[in-house]
């Protein structure tokens, strides 16, 4: 009787284990499906496009908009190939990533933009991180020097643009490029780079944010005195609205600054921004925001305003990082997981071979200028891949996925 009882218990445990494994497998099927799609799309894209003319988005007439070497988005496609290699283990993607990265060598001479982080750190930075091949370091070193040269001690911030009606414009997007300076400061023993990144983040926290922790897009400074001249937008709905990707840039930026500085002010700021985003009454149920949180009512009577998958992907990255830094991190991880599951659904994830080989659909570049509206975007793909990599690490999913 005892042997029979033990046999029953053993069988029960075995069945429970099999059931648990099946449930776990089912719960991660969306992740596996995403990886299969990613490998197919990136492989075809690498074979289709020419290094130095990288796919950026899709034009209204159905043709692909290409990013030349000096375009602010040009580093995202090589970076996506590097992430694709890490996620899949496909060595052909690593070879393509190297080819598309080295084609951007001349960006080391660019001085007229703050976007050197996007352009070089997303491409060459990932190349160095993965391969530790010293051939990538000279370009990274020179680019970091040019980025640092745009820092003005009087304003306490790095100048963003060299165009437009402003005297010294700084956009919230600039928070993302600080990661390049933090890395370069440590890699090349340049404490001034680290100091500039910290100062920029503190100044932005003071001048870009409203009481509810939503962010202005553009703050203009007097370069001689550091006085704030104006606060407004260039891509959001209005000067006082909450442009969705701008909120995402800030969230990602401040948790990244905390990771590099251990300054508790940055961690607290990231939590405040996350709270604004996660509790916003106009965040859709699927957690993929409309291009501006203030698009509603008469502006969007049918609830059909374009969603911005790029903002969602950046938010997911920020929340996953934040989840590892606080005691109540599970709420951030769960929210990010929901975003990723929805981005990996048929509503947003491209079918293999379609979408001009971009991975995600339905992003918004600059709605008010009718530029890149409801289209794939290279940076949506990049941050989606980055978020999947962070998700795998957090959930102990072994990569490359077999």
C-alpha positions in Angstrom: 0.0 0.0 0.0 2.8 2.3 1.0 4.6 1.6 -2.3 1.5 2.3 -4.2 0.9 5.6 -2.4 4.5 6.6 -3.1 4.0 5.8 -6.7 0.9 7.9 -6.9 2.7 10.8 -5.2 5.7 10.5 -7.6 3.3 10.4 -10.6 1.5 13.4 -9.3 4.7 15.4 -8.8 5.8 14.4 -12.3 2.6 15.5 -13.9 2.7 18.8 -11.9 6.2 19.4 -13.1 5.3 18.7 -16.7 2.3 21.0 -16.4 4.4 23.7 -14.9 6.9 23.4 -17.7 4.2 23.5 -20.3 2.7 26.6 -18.7 6.1 28.3 -18.5 6.7 27.4 -22.1 3.4 28.8 -23.2 3.9 32.0 -21.1 7.1 32.7 -23.0 5.8 31.7 -26.5 5.4 35.3 -27.3 9.1 35.9 -26.6 10.2 33.0 -28.8 7.9 34.1 -31.6 9.5 37.6 -31.4 13.0 36.2 -31.6 12.1 34.2 -34.7 10.7 37.2 -36.4 13.6 39.4 -35.4 16.1 37.0 -36.9 14.2 36.8 -40.2 13.7 40.5 -40.5 17.2 41.6 -39.6 18.8 38.9 -41.9 16.7 40.1 -44.8 17.3 43.8 -44.0 21.1 43.3 -43.8 21.0 41.6 -47.3 18.8 44.4 -48.7 20.2 47.7 -47.5 23.6 49.3 -48.1 25.9 50.2 -45.2 26.0 54.0 -44.8 22.4 54.2 -46.2 20.5 52.6 -43.3 16.8 52.0 -43.2 15.1 54.6 -41.1 11.3 54.4 -41.8 8.8 54.0 -44.6 7.5 57.0 -46.7 3.8 57.5 -47.4 4.3 56.3 -50.9 5.6 53.0 -49.6 9.3 53.5 -50.3 11.9 53.2 -47.6 13.3 56.4 -46.1 17.1 55.8 -45.8 19.3 57.5 -43.2 22.6 58.9 -44.5 25.7 58.9 -42.3 24.9 62.3 -40.8 21.3 61.5 -39.9 20.6 61.4 -36.2 19.1 57.9 -36.5 21.9 56.3 -38.5 23.4 54.3 -35.6 20.2 52.4 -34.7 20.2 49.8 -37.5 23.8 48.7 -36.8 22.9 48.6 -33.1 19.8 46.5 -33.9 22.0 44.0 -35.7 24.3 43.7 -32.7 21.3 43.2 -30.4 19.9 40.7 -32.9 23.1 38.7 -32.8 23.0 38.6 -29.0 19.3 37.5 -29.0 19.7 34.8 -31.7 23.3 33.8 -31.7 23.2 34.1 -35.5 26.9 34.9 -36.6 25.8 36.3 -39.9 24.1 39.1 -38.0 27.4 39.8 -36.2 29.2 40.0 -39.5 26.5 42.3 -40.9 26.6 44.4 -37.7 30.3 44.9 -38.1 29.9 45.9 -41.8 27.2 48.5 -41.1 29.0 49.8 -38.0 32.3 50.4 -39.8 30.5 52.3 -42.6 29.9 55.1 -40.0 33.6 55.8 -39.4 33.3 59.4 -40.7 30.8 60.4 -38.0 33.9 60.8 -35.7 34.3 64.2 -37.5 30.7 65.4 -36.9 30.5 68.3 -34.4 27.2 70.0 -35.1 24.8 67.7 -33.2 24.2 66.3 -29.7 23.0 63.1 -31.2 26.5 61.5 -31.3 25.3 59.2 -28.6 22.6 57.8 -30.9 24.8 57.8 -33.9 28.0 56.3 -32.3 27.2 54.7 -29.0 24.3 52.7 -30.4 26.6 51.4 -33.2 30.2 51.5 -32.2 29.4 51.3 -28.5 27.6 48.1 -28.9 30.3 46.8 -31.2 32.9 47.5 -28.5 30.8 46.1 -25.7 30.2 42.8 -27.5 33.6 42.2 -29.2 36.1 44.2 -27.2 37.8 44.8 -30.5 40.0 47.9 -30.1 39.4 49.0 -33.7 36.2 50.6 -32.5 37.8 52.8 -29.8 39.3 55.6 -31.9 36.0 56.6 -33.4 34.3 56.4 -30.0 37.0 58.5 -28.4 36.9 61.2 -31.0 33.1 61.3 -31.0 32.9 61.7 -27.3 35.3 64.6 -27.4 33.0 66.4 -29.9 30.0 65.7 -27.7 31.7 67.1 -24.6 32.7 70.2 -26.5 28.9 71.1 -26.7 28.7 71.4 -22.9 28.5 75.0 -21.7 29.4 75.5 -18.0 27.3 78.7 -18.0 24.1 76.9 -18.9 25.0 73.6 -17.3 23.8 71.7 -20.3 24.9 70.3 -23.6 23.5 72.2 -26.6 21.2 70.1 -28.7 20.6 71.9 -32.0 22.5 74.3 -34.1 19.4 75.4 -36.0 16.1 77.1 -35.4 15.0 80.3 -33.7 16.5 79.4 -30.3 19.7 80.8 -28.8 20.8 77.6 -26.9 18.1 74.9 -27.3 18.2 71.8 -25.2 15.7 69.0 -25.8 14.7 66.2 -23.4 16.0 63.7 -26.0 19.5 64.9 -25.0 19.2 62.8 -21.8 19.8 59.7 -23.9 23.2 60.9 -25.2 24.6 61.2 -21.7 25.2 57.5 -21.6 27.9 58.0 -24.2 29.6 60.5 -22.0 29.4 58.4 -18.8 30.9 55.5 -20.7 33.6 57.6 -22.3 34.5 59.2 -19.0 35.2 55.8 -17.5 36.8 54.3 -20.6 39.2 57.1 -21.4 39.7 58.4 -17.8 37.9 61.8 -18.5 36.3 62.9 -15.3 35.1 66.1 -17.0 32.8 64.0 -19.2 31.2 62.4 -16.2 30.8 65.7 -14.5 29.2 67.2 -17.6 26.7 64.3 -17.8 25.8 64.7 -14.1 25.4 68.5 -14.4 23.3 68.2 -17.6 20.9 65.8 -15.8 20.6 68.0 -12.8 19.9 71.1 -14.8 17.4 69.3 -17.0 15.6 68.0 -13.9 15.3 71.6 -12.7 14.2 73.3 -15.9 12.5 70.7 -18.1 10.0 69.2 -15.6 6.6 70.4 -14.4 5.1 69.7 -11.0 3.4 66.6 -12.2 6.7 65.3 -13.6 5.8 65.6 -17.2 8.4 67.2 -19.4 8.8 70.1 -21.7 10.4 69.2 -25.0 12.6 72.2 -25.6 14.1 74.6 -23.1 16.0 77.6 -24.6 18.9 79.2 -22.6 20.9 82.3 -22.7 24.4 80.9 -23.4 26.1 83.9 -21.7 24.2 83.8 -18.4 22.4 80.4 -18.3 19.0 82.0 -17.8 16.0 80.1 -19.2 14.5 82.1 -22.0 11.6 79.9 -23.0 10.0 76.4 -22.6 8.0 74.8 -25.3 7.8 72.0 -27.8 8.9 71.2 -31.3 7.3 67.8 -31.8 4.6 67.7 -29.2 1.0 68.8 -29.5 1.4 72.1 -27.6 4.1 73.8 -25.5 2.4 72.5 -22.3 1.5 69.0 -23.5 3.2 65.7 -22.7 4.8 64.4 -25.9 4.9 60.6 -25.3 8.4 59.9 -26.6 9.7 62.8 -24.6 8.4 61.3 -21.4 10.0 58.0 -22.4 13.4 59.7 -23.1 13.3 61.2 -19.6 12.4 57.9 -17.9 15.1 56.0 -19.6 17.6 58.9 -19.2 17.2 59.3 -15.4 17.4 55.6 -14.5 20.5 55.4 -16.8 22.0 58.4 -15.0 21.4 56.7 -11.6 23.0 53.5 -12.9 26.1 55.5 -13.8 26.3 57.9 -10.9 24.4 56.4 -7.9 22.9 59.8 -7.3 19.6 59.1 -5.5 18.0 62.2 -7.0 18.1 60.5 -10.4 16.5 57.4 -9.1 13.7 59.4 -7.4 13.2 61.4 -10.6 12.9 58.2 -12.6 10.3 56.9 -10.2 8.3 60.1 -10.5 8.3 60.0 -14.3 7.3 56.3 -14.2 4.4 57.2 -12.0 3.3 59.9 -14.4 3.4 57.5 -17.3 1.9 54.4 -15.7 -1.0 56.2 -14.0 -1.9 58.6 -16.8 -5.6 58.5 -17.4 -5.2 58.5 -21.2 -2.7 55.6 -21.4 -4.4 53.0 -23.5 -5.2 49.6 -22.1 -2.5 47.9 -24.1 0.1 50.4 -22.7 1.2 51.6 -26.2 0.7 55.4 -25.9 -0.7 57.8 -28.4 2.0 60.1 -29.8 1.1 62.8 -27.2 -0.7 62.1 -24.0 -2.8 65.3 -24.5 -4.4 64.2 -27.8 -8.0 63.5 -26.7 -11.6 64.7 -26.8 -12.2 66.9 -29.9 -8.7 66.2 -31.2 -9.3 62.4 -31.2 -13.1 61.8 -30.9 -12.8 58.2 -32.1 -9.8 57.2 -30.1 -7.8 56.5 -33.2 -4.9 58.8 -32.9 -1.7 57.2 -34.0 0.1 55.1 -31.3 3.8 55.4 -30.9 5.5 52.0 -30.5 8.9 53.7 -30.3 7.8 55.5 -27.1 6.4 52.2 -25.7 9.7 50.4 -26.4 11.8 53.1 -24.6 9.4 53.1 -21.7 9.8 49.3 -21.4 13.6 49.7 -21.3 13.4 52.3 -18.6 10.9 50.4 -16.4 13.0 47.2 -16.6 16.1 49.0 -15.4 14.1 50.7 -12.7 12.6 47.4 -11.5 16.1 46.2 -10.5 16.8 49.3 -8.4 13.9 49.6 -6.0 12.1 47.3 -3.5 8.7 47.5 -5.3 10.3 46.8 -8.6 7.8 44.1 -9.6 5.2 46.6 -10.6 7.6 48.2 -13.1 8.7 44.8 -14.5 5.1 43.7 -14.9 4.2 46.9 -16.7 7.2 46.5 -19.0 6.3 42.9 -19.7 2.8 43.9 -20.7 4.2 46.5 -23.1 6.5 43.9 -24.6 3.8 41.3 -25.0 1.6 43.8 -26.8 4.5 45.0 -29.0 5.1 41.3 -29.8 1.5 40.7 -30.9 0.1 40.8 -34.4 -1.0 44.3 -33.9 2.6 45.7 -33.8 5.1 42.9 -34.7 5.6 42.6 -38.4 5.1 39.3 -40.2 8.4 37.9 -41.5 9.3 39.2 -44.9 6.9 42.1 -44.7 7.1 45.7 -43.4 10.2 46.4 -45.5 12.0 44.1 -43.0 11.5 46.5 -40.1 10.5 44.6 -36.9 7.7 46.8 -35.4 4.9 48.7 -37.0 2.9 51.8 -35.9 5.3 54.5 -34.6 5.2 58.3 -34.9 8.2 60.5 -35.7 6.8 64.1 -35.9 3.0 64.2 -36.2 2.6 68.0 -36.5 4.9 68.0 -39.6 3.2 64.9 -41.1 6.6 63.3 -40.9 6.8 59.5 -40.2 3.3 59.1 -39.0 2.1 55.5 -38.3 5.2 53.9 -39.8 8.0 51.7 -38.8 11.0 53.5 -37.2 14.5 52.2 -36.8 14.8 53.5 -33.2 11.5 51.7 -32.3 13.2 48.5 -33.4 16.4 49.3 -31.6 14.8 49.9 -28.2 12.4 47.0 -28.6 15.4 44.7 -29.0 17.2 46.3 -26.1 14.1 45.8 -23.9 13.8 42.1 -24.9 17.5 41.7 -23.9 16.8 43.3 -20.6 13.7 41.2 -20.1 15.6 38.0 -20.8 18.2 39.0 -18.2 15.6 39.8 -15.6 13.7 36.6 -16.2 16.8 34.4 -16.5 16.0 33.5 -20.1 19.2 32.0 -21.6 20.5 33.8 -24.6 21.0 33.3 -27.4 17.6 31.7 -27.5 17.7 28.1 -28.9 
